[in-house]
């Protein structure tokens, strides 16, 4: 009788784990990603003593104008990007179209 009860308890726990683990893993990974990205983008504000040290920099003036940068862009330079995005979309869509009949 004890083995039957242990097996049924085990089966119940397996069913619960199969039902709740995928959403819990998704939520956990999403929270981990959100916290990680928030930690990377946070910057500490300057203290009031540090702000006083930077006030002397406001009186700096640049006498010579900044040099103009040379324009290196080419006409049609995004053609390769458009072609690569088409190839990537075909790589994604083609298997979906092949498996579509087996999903029905």
Secondary structure by P-SEA (a helix, b strand, c coil): caaaaaaaaaaaaaaaaaacaaaaaaaaaaaaaaaaaaaaaccccccaaaaaaacccccccccccccccccccccccaaaaaaaaaaaaaaaaaaaaaaccccc
